[in-house]
Amino acid sequence: MVVESDGEQGKNLYMKGICIQGGIRNANQRVYPVNEIGRAVKTLNDQVTGGYSVLGEVDHPDDLKINLDRVSHMITEMWMDGPNGYGKMKILPTPMGNLVRTMLESGVKLGVSSRGSGNVKEDGSGEVTDFEIITVDVVAQPSAPGAYPTPIYEHIMNTRGGYKAFLTAQEVQGDAKAQKYLKESLLKIIGGLQ
């Protein structure tokens, strides 16, 4: 796990990586064209940046409804990189979120799977059109072969002196010698986190 920071009450755990793969046949025999994924990822990310909470669950339910008693995480960002849709999901302190946290901290490799709606062409190609991502769920076996995000802790401002270092950096902006010393010191601290 990579250690990074946010929040005074402790470290927040995130999963970050591929959420959906474009242009390949997945385990469900579906093919999501890259342009369909790109549009769906942009729409979902626009919701997130617009202040909408996009929540995800452990395992896929039978419908598109979000069940609050099964929520484990919140999507904080989605983006495209090549043919794939990537995401960052914050693990929440809910019963299901704590289950996910315990598994990840115990070394369990968890995957993710997008949950959405679309039309599958009836020509046998498995190609999906009019795709819309509702959320991304945590699953044991994702249908996309590469959808195993990396667990990370965001933990730089939370380290001993992390916020103080940030304030010091702001104070010495005009002093090149002080900036050089601060940079060297911070690199040593960051190196010790890994």
MARMAR-839300 format. One record per atom (N, C-alpha, C): x, y, z; residue number from 1; atom name. Coordinates in Angstrom, 2 decimals, padded with zeros to 5 digits. Example, Ala and Ser with C-alpha at 12.3 -4.5 7.8 and 13.67 -1.06 7.14 Angstrom:
<atoms>
x	y	z	nr	atom
013.19	-005.69	007.80	1	N
012.30	-004.50	007.80	1	CA
013.20	-003.30	007.80	1	C
012.85	-002.25	007.08	2	N
013.67	-001.06	007.14	2	CA
012.90	000.03	007.87	2	C
</atoms>
This chain:
<atoms>
x	y	z	nr	atom
000.84	-001.19	000.00	1	N
000.00	000.00	000.00	1	CA
000.88	001.24	000.00	1	C
000.48	002.23	-000.73	2	N
001.17	003.50	-000.75	2	CA
000.50	004.39	000.29	2	C
001.31	005.09	001.07	3	N
000.75	005.96	002.10	3	CA
000.80	007.40	001.63	3	C
-000.33	008.16	001.71	4	N
-000.39	009.57	001.31	4	CA
-001.04	010.44	002.38	4	C
-002.48	011.63	002.79	5	N
-003.17	012.21	003.99	5	CA
-004.41	012.98	003.68	5	C
-005.32	012.93	004.57	6	N
-006.37	013.92	004.55	6	CA
-007.26	013.74	005.75	6	C
-007.37	014.77	006.54	7	N
-008.23	014.71	007.71	7	CA
-007.44	014.50	008.98	7	C
-007.86	015.16	010.03	8	N
-007.19	015.06	011.32	8	CA
-007.57	013.82	012.10	8	C
-008.73	013.17	011.78	9	N
-009.19	012.05	012.59	9	CA
-008.55	010.73	012.20	9	C
-007.64	010.72	011.29	10	N
-007.01	009.47	010.89	10	CA
-006.85	009.41	009.39	10	C
-006.35	008.29	008.95	11	N
-006.07	008.12	007.53	11	CA
-007.30	007.64	006.79	11	C
-007.54	008.22	005.64	12	N
-008.62	007.76	004.78	12	CA
-008.07	006.77	003.78	12	C
-008.80	005.68	003.58	13	N
-008.38	004.65	002.65	13	CA
-009.14	004.82	001.34	13	C
-008.42	004.71	000.24	14	N
-009.00	004.83	-001.09	14	CA
-008.63	003.61	-001.92	14	C
-009.42	003.33	-002.94	15	N
-009.05	002.39	-003.99	15	CA
-008.96	003.22	-005.26	15	C
-007.89	003.00	-006.02	16	N
-007.66	003.82	-007.21	16	CA
-007.15	002.94	-008.33	16	C
-007.80	003.01	-009.49	17	N
-007.34	002.24	-010.64	17	CA
-008.42	002.06	-011.69	17	C
-008.23	001.05	-012.54	18	N
-009.17	000.78	-013.63	18	CA
-010.52	000.36	-013.07	18	C
-011.59	000.97	-013.58	19	N
-012.95	000.61	-013.20	19	CA
-013.69	-000.08	-014.36	19	C
-013.31	000.26	-015.58	20	N
-013.95	-000.34	-016.75	20	CA
-012.96	-000.28	-017.91	20	C
-012.91	-001.37	-018.68	21	N
-011.97	-001.44	-019.79	21	CA
-012.71	-001.37	-021.12	21	C
-012.18	-000.57	-022.02	22	N
-012.82	-000.37	-023.31	22	CA
-012.22	-001.20	-024.42	22	C
-013.09	-001.59	-025.34	23	N
-012.65	-002.26	-026.55	23	CA
-012.26	-003.72	-026.41	23	C
-012.49	-004.32	-025.24	24	N
-012.17	-005.74	-025.07	24	CA
-013.42	-006.48	-024.59	24	C
-013.48	-007.77	-024.86	25	N
-014.60	-008.58	-024.39	25	CA
-014.33	-008.94	-022.94	25	C
-015.29	-008.61	-022.04	26	N
-015.10	-008.93	-020.63	26	CA
-015.70	-010.29	-020.30	26	C
-015.64	-010.65	-019.03	27	N
-016.14	-011.97	-018.59	27	CA
-017.65	-012.12	-018.80	27	C
-018.37	-011.01	-018.90	28	N
-019.81	-011.06	-019.17	28	CA
-020.11	-011.09	-020.67	28	C
-019.07	-011.23	-021.48	29	N
-019.18	-011.28	-022.95	29	CA
-019.67	-009.96	-023.54	29	C
-019.39	-008.86	-022.83	30	N
-019.77	-007.54	-023.35	30	CA
-018.52	-006.80	-023.79	30	C
-018.72	-005.95	-024.79	31	N
-017.65	-005.09	-025.29	31	CA
-018.14	-003.65	-025.18	31	C
-017.40	-002.84	-024.41	32	N
-017.75	-001.43	-024.24	32	CA
-016.83	-000.61	-025.14	32	C
-017.37	000.00	-026.21	33	N
-016.53	000.84	-027.07	33	CA
-015.95	002.01	-026.26	33	C
-014.73	002.39	-026.60	34	N
-014.02	003.43	-025.87	34	CA
-014.82	004.74	-025.84	34	C
-015.46	005.10	-026.97	35	N
-016.23	006.36	-027.00	35	CA
-017.43	006.30	-026.05	35	C
-018.04	005.11	-025.89	36	N
-019.17	004.95	-024.94	36	CA
-018.67	005.12	-023.51	36	C
-017.54	004.50	-023.20	37	N
-016.98	004.61	-021.86	37	CA
-016.59	006.07	-021.57	37	C
-015.94	006.70	-022.54	38	N
-015.51	008.09	-022.35	38	CA
-016.66	009.02	-022.02	38	C
-017.76	008.86	-022.74	39	N
-018.93	009.71	-022.49	39	CA
-019.52	009.42	-021.11	39	C
-019.63	008.13	-020.75	40	N
-020.21	007.75	-019.46	40	CA
-019.33	008.20	-018.29	40	C
-018.01	008.07	-018.45	41	N
-017.08	008.50	-017.40	41	CA
-017.17	010.00	-017.21	41	C
-017.23	010.76	-018.30	42	N
-017.33	012.21	-018.20	42	CA
-018.62	012.62	-017.48	42	C
-019.73	011.97	-017.82	43	N
-021.01	012.28	-017.18	43	CA
-020.94	012.02	-015.68	43	C
-020.39	010.86	-015.29	44	N
-020.30	010.54	-013.87	44	CA
-019.36	011.50	-013.15	44	C
-018.22	011.82	-013.77	45	N
-017.28	012.75	-013.13	45	CA
-017.89	014.14	-013.00	45	C
-018.69	014.55	-013.97	46	N
-019.39	015.84	-013.88	46	CA
-020.34	015.85	-012.67	46	C
-020.98	014.73	-012.41	47	N
-021.85	014.63	-011.23	47	CA
-021.04	014.80	-009.95	47	C
-019.89	014.13	-009.88	48	N
-019.03	014.20	-008.69	48	CA
-018.53	015.62	-008.48	48	C
-017.99	016.24	-009.54	49	N
-017.45	017.59	-009.40	49	CA
-018.56	018.62	-009.17	49	C
-019.78	018.27	-009.54	50	N
-020.92	019.15	-009.30	50	CA
-021.50	019.02	-007.88	50	C
-020.87	018.18	-007.06	51	N
-021.30	018.07	-005.66	51	CA
-022.22	016.90	-005.38	51	C
-022.51	016.09	-006.36	52	N
-023.39	014.94	-006.19	52	CA
-022.57	013.79	-005.60	52	C
-023.09	013.12	-004.58	53	N
-022.41	011.96	-003.99	53	CA
-022.76	010.71	-004.77	53	C
-021.74	010.12	-005.40	54	N
-021.93	008.88	-006.13	54	CA
-021.42	007.75	-005.22	54	C
-022.36	006.99	-004.68	55	N
-022.05	005.94	-003.72	55	CA
-022.01	004.58	-004.39	55	C
-021.16	003.70	-003.87	56	N
-021.05	002.34	-004.39	56	CA
-021.23	001.33	-003.28	56	C
-021.52	000.10	-003.67	57	N
-021.81	-000.97	-002.72	57	CA
-020.80	-002.10	-002.81	57	C
-020.93	-003.03	-001.86	58	N
-020.20	-004.29	-001.93	58	CA
-021.09	-005.24	-002.73	58	C
-020.54	-005.81	-003.80	59	N
-021.26	-006.68	-004.73	59	CA
-022.36	-005.91	-005.47	59	C
-022.75	-006.46	-006.61	60	N
-023.81	-005.85	-007.41	60	CA
-025.17	-006.31	-006.90	60	C
-026.08	-005.39	-006.65	61	N
-027.46	-005.81	-006.39	61	CA
-028.13	-006.18	-007.71	61	C
-029.37	-006.60	-007.65	62	N
-030.10	-007.02	-008.86	62	CA
-030.65	-005.85	-009.67	62	C
-030.57	-004.63	-009.14	63	N
-031.12	-003.48	-009.87	63	CA
-030.13	-002.32	-009.83	63	C
-030.55	-001.16	-010.33	64	N
-029.68	000.01	-010.40	64	CA
-029.80	000.92	-009.18	64	C
-030.67	000.58	-008.25	65	N
-030.91	001.40	-007.06	65	CA
-029.73	001.27	-006.09	65	C
-029.35	002.39	-005.45	66	N
-028.31	002.37	-004.42	66	CA
-028.97	002.06	-003.08	66	C
-028.51	000.99	-002.43	67	N
-029.02	000.57	-001.13	67	CA
-028.11	001.12	-000.05	67	C
-028.58	002.10	000.72	68	N
-027.73	002.76	001.70	68	CA
-027.14	001.80	002.74	68	C
-027.85	000.72	003.06	69	N
-027.32	-000.22	004.05	69	CA
-026.19	-001.08	003.49	69	C
-025.93	-001.00	002.19	70	N
-024.86	-001.79	001.57	70	CA
-023.72	-000.92	001.04	70	C
-023.81	000.40	001.26	71	N
-022.80	001.33	000.74	71	CA
-021.47	001.11	001.46	71	C
-020.39	001.04	000.66	72	N
-019.05	000.87	001.22	72	CA
-018.10	002.01	000.86	72	C
-018.43	002.76	-000.18	73	N
-017.50	003.78	-000.65	73	CA
-018.21	004.86	-001.45	73	C
-017.46	005.93	-001.71	74	N
-017.95	007.05	-002.49	74	CA
-016.92	007.32	-003.59	74	C
-017.39	007.49	-004.80	75	N
-016.48	007.81	-005.91	75	CA
-016.12	009.29	-005.80	75	C
-014.82	009.57	-005.78	76	N
-014.36	010.96	-005.65	76	CA
-013.86	011.53	-006.97	76	C
-013.61	010.63	-007.94	77	N
-013.10	011.11	-009.22	77	CA
-013.13	009.96	-010.23	77	C
-013.41	010.29	-011.49	78	N
-013.28	009.32	-012.58	78	CA
-012.67	010.04	-013.77	78	C
-011.87	009.31	-014.55	79	N
-011.22	009.88	-015.71	79	CA
-010.86	008.77	-016.70	79	C
-010.54	009.18	-017.91	80	N
-010.11	008.25	-018.95	80	CA
-008.60	008.29	-019.07	80	C
-008.02	007.14	-019.32	81	N
-006.59	007.02	-019.64	81	CA
-006.50	005.95	-020.71	81	C
-006.24	006.37	-021.94	82	N
-006.26	005.43	-023.06	82	CA
-007.67	004.89	-023.23	82	C
-007.83	003.57	-023.41	83	N
-009.16	003.00	-023.63	83	CA
-009.93	002.70	-022.34	83	C
-009.33	002.98	-021.19	84	N
-009.94	002.57	-019.92	84	CA
-010.46	003.73	-019.08	84	C
-011.51	003.43	-018.32	85	N
-012.05	004.38	-017.36	85	CA
-011.47	004.08	-015.98	85	C
-010.85	005.07	-015.38	86	N
-010.23	004.94	-014.06	86	CA
-011.07	005.67	-013.03	86	C
-010.92	005.27	-011.77	87	N
-011.63	005.95	-010.71	87	CA
-010.87	005.92	-009.41	87	C
-011.29	006.80	-008.53	88	N
-010.77	006.86	-007.16	88	CA
-011.98	006.80	-006.24	88	C
-011.97	005.81	-005.32	89	N
-013.10	005.59	-004.43	89	CA
-012.65	005.68	-002.98	89	C
-013.32	006.52	-002.21	90	N
-013.01	006.67	-000.79	90	CA
-013.82	005.65	000.00	90	C
-013.12	004.80	000.78	91	N
-013.79	003.81	001.60	91	CA
-014.42	004.53	002.80	91	C
-015.71	004.34	003.01	92	N
-016.47	005.03	004.05	92	CA
-016.51	004.21	005.34	92	C
-016.70	004.87	006.49	93	N
-016.78	004.15	007.78	93	CA
-018.17	003.56	008.04	93	C
-018.72	002.89	007.05	94	N
-020.01	002.19	007.18	94	CA
-019.72	000.73	007.49	94	C
-020.73	-000.06	007.88	95	N
-020.45	-001.49	008.10	95	CA
-019.81	-002.16	006.88	95	C
-020.32	-001.89	005.69	96	N
-019.76	-002.50	004.48	96	CA
-018.39	-001.89	004.14	96	C
-018.23	-000.60	004.40	97	N
-016.92	000.04	004.19	97	CA
-015.87	-000.54	005.12	97	C
-016.26	-000.80	006.37	98	N
-015.33	-001.40	007.32	98	CA
-014.97	-002.83	006.90	98	C
-015.92	-003.54	006.29	99	N
-015.64	-004.87	005.76	99	CA
-014.59	-004.79	004.65	99	C
-014.77	-003.85	003.73	100	N
-013.81	-003.65	002.65	100	CA
-012.44	-003.28	003.21	100	C
-012.41	-002.34	004.16	101	N
-011.15	-001.90	004.78	101	CA
-010.42	-003.09	005.40	101	C
-011.14	-003.89	006.18	102	N
-010.54	-005.05	006.85	102	CA
-009.95	-006.02	005.83	102	C
-010.70	-006.28	004.76	103	N
-010.20	-007.19	003.72	103	CA
-008.94	-006.64	003.07	103	C
-008.96	-005.37	002.68	104	N
-007.80	-004.77	002.02	104	CA
-006.59	-004.77	002.94	104	C
-006.80	-004.41	004.21	105	N
-005.69	-004.37	005.16	105	CA
-005.17	-005.76	005.48	105	C
-005.98	-006.78	005.23	106	N
-005.56	-008.17	005.44	106	CA
-004.93	-008.78	004.20	106	C
-004.83	-008.00	003.14	107	N
-004.17	-008.45	001.93	107	CA
-005.08	-009.06	000.88	107	C
-006.41	-008.97	001.06	108	N
-007.34	-009.49	000.06	108	CA
-007.31	-008.58	-001.17	108	C
-007.22	-009.19	-002.34	109	N
-007.22	-008.43	-003.59	109	CA
-008.67	-008.30	-004.05	109	C
-009.21	-007.10	-003.91	110	N
-010.59	-006.84	-004.32	110	CA
-010.61	-006.12	-005.66	110	C
-011.65	-006.38	-006.43	111	N
-011.82	-005.70	-007.70	111	CA
-013.00	-004.76	-007.65	111	C
-013.25	-004.11	-008.76	112	N
-014.41	-003.24	-008.90	112	CA
-015.11	-003.54	-010.21	112	C
-016.37	-003.20	-010.27	113	N
-017.16	-003.42	-011.47	113	CA
-018.15	-002.29	-011.63	113	C
-018.22	-001.76	-012.85	114	N
-019.18	-000.68	-013.08	114	CA
-020.59	-001.25	-013.11	114	C
-021.53	-000.47	-012.61	115	N
-022.95	-000.83	-012.68	115	CA
-023.63	000.26	-013.47	115	C
-024.32	-000.12	-014.51	116	N
-024.95	000.89	-015.34	116	CA
-026.00	000.30	-016.24	116	C
-026.44	001.14	-017.15	117	N
-027.47	000.71	-018.10	117	CA
-026.98	000.98	-019.50	117	C
-027.49	000.20	-020.43	118	N
-027.13	000.35	-021.82	118	CA
-027.84	-000.70	-022.64	118	C
-027.60	-000.70	-023.92	119	N
-028.20	-001.67	-024.83	119	CA
-027.10	-002.56	-025.40	119	C
-027.33	-003.87	-025.36	120	N
-026.39	-004.82	-025.96	120	CA
-026.90	-005.14	-027.36	120	C
-026.04	-004.94	-028.36	121	N
-026.44	-005.24	-029.75	121	CA
-026.79	-006.71	-029.88	121	C
-027.81	-007.00	-030.66	122	N
-028.30	-008.38	-030.83	122	CA
-027.62	-009.11	-031.98	122	C
-026.52	-008.56	-032.48	123	N
-025.83	-009.19	-033.61	123	CA
-024.75	-010.18	-033.17	123	C
-024.68	-010.45	-031.85	124	N
-023.70	-011.40	-031.33	124	CA
-022.35	-010.77	-031.00	124	C
-022.19	-009.48	-031.28	125	N
-020.91	-008.81	-031.02	125	CA
-020.70	-008.53	-029.53	125	C
-021.81	-008.43	-028.77	126	N
-021.71	-008.08	-027.35	126	CA
-021.46	-006.61	-027.13	126	C
-021.47	-005.81	-028.20	127	N
-021.18	-004.39	-028.08	127	CA
-022.31	-003.65	-027.37	127	C
-021.92	-002.78	-026.43	128	N
-022.88	-002.02	-025.64	128	CA
-022.98	-000.60	-026.19	128	C
-024.22	-000.12	-026.36	129	N
-024.46	001.26	-026.80	129	CA
-025.29	001.97	-025.75	129	C
-025.33	003.29	-025.84	130	N
-026.11	004.14	-024.92	130	CA
-025.79	003.81	-023.46	130	C
-024.50	003.63	-023.17	131	N
-024.06	003.21	-021.84	131	CA
-024.03	004.38	-020.86	131	C
-024.53	004.14	-019.67	132	N
-024.51	005.12	-018.59	132	CA
-024.05	004.42	-017.33	132	C
-022.99	004.97	-016.68	133	N
-022.51	004.40	-015.42	133	CA
-023.33	004.99	-014.28	133	C
-023.93	004.12	-013.48	134	N
-024.65	004.57	-012.28	134	CA
-023.68	004.67	-011.11	134	C
-022.82	003.66	-010.97	135	N
-021.81	003.65	-009.91	135	CA
-020.77	002.59	-010.24	135	C
-019.83	002.44	-009.35	136	N
-018.82	001.38	-009.42	136	CA
-018.89	000.65	-008.08	136	C
-019.05	-000.67	-008.12	137	N
-019.17	-001.48	-006.90	137	CA
-017.88	-002.26	-006.65	137	C
-017.63	-002.57	-005.38	138	N
-016.51	-003.43	-004.99	138	CA
-016.97	-004.88	-005.11	138	C
-016.18	-005.70	-005.81	139	N
-016.55	-007.10	-006.03	139	CA
-015.32	-007.99	-005.83	139	C
-015.57	-009.28	-005.65	140	N
-014.48	-010.24	-005.50	140	CA
-013.86	-010.56	-006.86	140	C
-014.69	-010.70	-007.89	141	N
-014.20	-011.05	-009.22	141	CA
-014.81	-010.12	-010.26	141	C
-014.08	-009.10	-010.67	142	N
-014.63	-008.17	-011.67	142	CA
-014.71	-008.81	-013.04	142	C
-015.64	-008.32	-013.85	143	N
-015.75	-008.84	-015.21	143	CA
-014.63	-008.31	-016.10	143	C
-014.13	-007.11	-015.82	144	N
-013.00	-006.55	-016.57	144	CA
-011.71	-007.11	-015.97	144	C
-010.86	-007.73	-016.77	145	N
-009.69	-008.42	-016.23	145	CA
-008.71	-007.55	-015.45	145	C
-008.63	-006.26	-015.77	146	N
-007.67	-005.39	-015.08	146	CA
-008.27	-004.52	-014.00	146	C
-009.51	-004.78	-013.60	147	N
-010.20	-003.88	-012.66	147	CA
-009.94	-004.24	-011.21	147	C
-008.66	-004.21	-010.84	148	N
-008.25	-004.44	-009.45	148	CA
-007.50	-003.19	-008.98	148	C
-008.23	-002.17	-008.50	149	N
-007.57	-000.93	-008.08	149	CA
-006.61	-001.15	-006.90	149	C
-005.65	-000.26	-006.79	150	N
-004.68	-000.30	-005.71	150	CA
-005.24	000.41	-004.49	150	C
-005.14	-000.21	-003.31	151	N
-005.54	000.51	-002.09	151	CA
-004.44	001.50	-001.71	151	C
-004.82	002.72	-001.37	152	N
-003.85	003.73	-000.93	152	CA
-004.39	004.47	000.28	152	C
-003.49	004.89	001.12	153	N
-003.84	005.80	002.21	153	CA
-003.38	007.17	001.79	153	C
-004.21	008.16	001.97	154	N
-003.78	009.53	001.73	154	CA
-003.31	010.07	003.06	154	C
-002.00	010.29	003.17	155	N
-001.43	010.57	004.48	155	CA
-000.17	011.43	004.44	155	C
-000.22	012.65	003.94	156	N
000.97	013.49	004.05	156	CA
000.71	014.61	005.05	156	C
-000.48	015.22	004.97	157	N
-000.81	016.29	005.91	157	CA
-001.04	015.72	007.31	157	C
-001.27	014.44	007.42	158	N
-001.54	013.81	008.70	158	CA
-000.28	013.33	009.40	158	C
000.85	013.31	008.68	159	N
002.08	012.87	009.33	159	CA
002.48	013.90	010.35	159	C
003.30	013.48	011.30	160	N
003.78	014.41	012.33	160	CA
004.46	015.58	011.64	160	C
003.95	016.75	011.80	161	N
004.55	017.93	011.20	161	CA
004.16	018.20	009.76	161	C
003.29	017.37	009.18	162	N
002.92	017.55	007.78	162	CA
002.29	018.90	007.49	162	C
001.32	019.30	008.30	163	N
000.66	020.59	008.09	163	CA
001.61	021.74	008.39	163	C
002.45	021.54	009.41	164	N
003.44	022.57	009.76	164	CA
004.41	022.77	008.60	164	C
004.82	021.67	007.95	165	N
005.72	021.77	006.79	165	CA
005.04	022.54	005.66	165	C
003.75	022.30	005.47	166	N
003.00	023.01	004.44	166	CA
003.01	024.52	004.72	166	C
002.74	024.90	005.97	167	N
002.73	026.32	006.33	167	CA
004.12	026.94	006.18	167	C
005.15	026.18	006.57	168	N
006.52	026.67	006.44	168	CA
006.86	026.90	004.97	168	C
006.44	026.00	004.10	169	N
006.69	026.15	002.67	169	CA
006.07	027.44	002.14	169	C
004.88	027.76	002.63	170	N
004.23	029.00	002.19	170	CA
005.00	030.22	002.67	170	C
005.56	030.14	003.89	171	N
006.28	031.30	004.48	171	CA
007.60	031.58	003.79	171	C
008.26	030.54	003.23	172	N
009.59	030.74	002.66	172	CA
009.57	030.78	001.13	172	C
008.45	031.13	000.54	173	N
008.34	031.14	-000.91	173	CA
009.40	031.99	-001.59	173	C
009.81	033.09	-001.00	174	N
010.79	033.99	-001.64	174	CA
012.23	033.67	-001.31	174	C
012.49	032.69	-000.47	175	N
013.85	032.37	-000.02	175	CA
014.31	031.05	-000.65	175	C
015.15	031.17	-001.70	176	N
015.58	029.99	-002.46	176	CA
016.36	029.00	-001.59	176	C
017.20	029.49	-000.70	177	N
018.01	028.62	000.15	177	CA
017.12	027.83	001.12	177	C
016.14	028.51	001.70	178	N
015.21	027.85	002.62	178	CA
014.35	026.84	001.87	178	C
013.94	027.17	000.65	179	N
013.14	026.24	-000.16	179	CA
013.91	024.96	-000.47	179	C
015.20	025.10	-000.79	180	N
016.03	023.93	-001.10	180	CA
016.13	023.02	000.12	180	C
016.39	023.62	001.29	181	N
016.49	022.83	002.52	181	CA
015.17	022.13	002.84	181	C
014.07	022.86	002.69	182	N
012.74	022.31	002.97	182	CA
012.42	021.16	002.01	182	C
012.77	021.33	000.75	183	N
012.53	020.27	-000.24	183	CA
013.29	019.00	000.13	183	C
014.56	019.13	000.47	184	N
015.36	017.96	000.85	184	CA
014.78	017.27	002.08	184	C
014.35	018.05	003.06	185	N
013.78	017.49	004.29	185	CA
012.47	016.76	004.00	185	C
011.62	017.35	003.17	186	N
010.33	016.72	002.85	186	CA
010.52	015.43	002.05	186	C
011.51	015.42	001.16	187	N
011.76	014.19	000.41	187	CA
012.18	013.06	001.33	187	C
012.94	013.36	002.37	188	N
013.34	012.34	003.36	188	CA
012.10	011.83	004.11	188	C
011.21	012.74	004.50	189	N
009.99	012.34	005.22	189	CA
009.13	011.47	004.33	189	C
008.91	011.88	003.08	190	N
008.08	011.12	002.15	190	CA
008.70	009.75	001.89	190	C
010.02	009.70	001.73	191	N
010.70	008.43	001.52	191	CA
010.48	007.46	002.68	191	C
010.35	007.99	003.89	192	N
010.11	007.15	005.07	192	CA
008.69	006.62	005.16	192	C
007.76	007.18	004.38	193	N
006.37	006.73	004.43	193	CA
006.15	005.47	003.62	193	C
007.00	005.20	002.65	194	N
006.76	004.08	001.75	194	CA
007.28	002.77	002.29	194	C
</atoms>
